């Protein structure tokens, strides 16, 4: 088992709470936008 400092534990908890608030649809939309951006960069090369 890994021991975490109080600061590390608080940071992980904050990240998990933030992730819980993100909706799956928003994540999917972000992935589509990033994929389009990746394709544009490849086409320019």
N, C-alpha and C positions, 0 to 999 in steps of 0.2 A: 504494500500500500504506500502511496505517496503522501507525504505530509505537506500541507499547504500553509503558507502564512495567512494571517487574517486578511491582508490586502489581496493576495491571490484568490482566496476563497470569495471575497466580495466582488472581485472583477469577474470571476466565472459566473457567479450568481447573476450579476448585472447583464452579462452577455446572454445567458439562458433566458432571462426575463424578456430581453429585447427580441430574441429569436421567437419566443412564444407569441409575441404580438404581431409578427409578420405573417400575413396571409399567404397561403400557397399560390394563389392567383398572382399576387404581386411578385413573388419569386419567379414564377414562370414568365411573366411579362419582362422582368429584368433580364432573364436568360435569353429571351428572344432578341431584345435590344442589343445585348452584348454579342450574340451570334452574328447579327447583321453587321455590327461594327467590325468584327473579325473578318468577315467576308470582304468588306470594303477594303480593308488593309491588305489582304492577300491579292485582290484584283489590282491594286496600285503597284504591287511589286513586279 
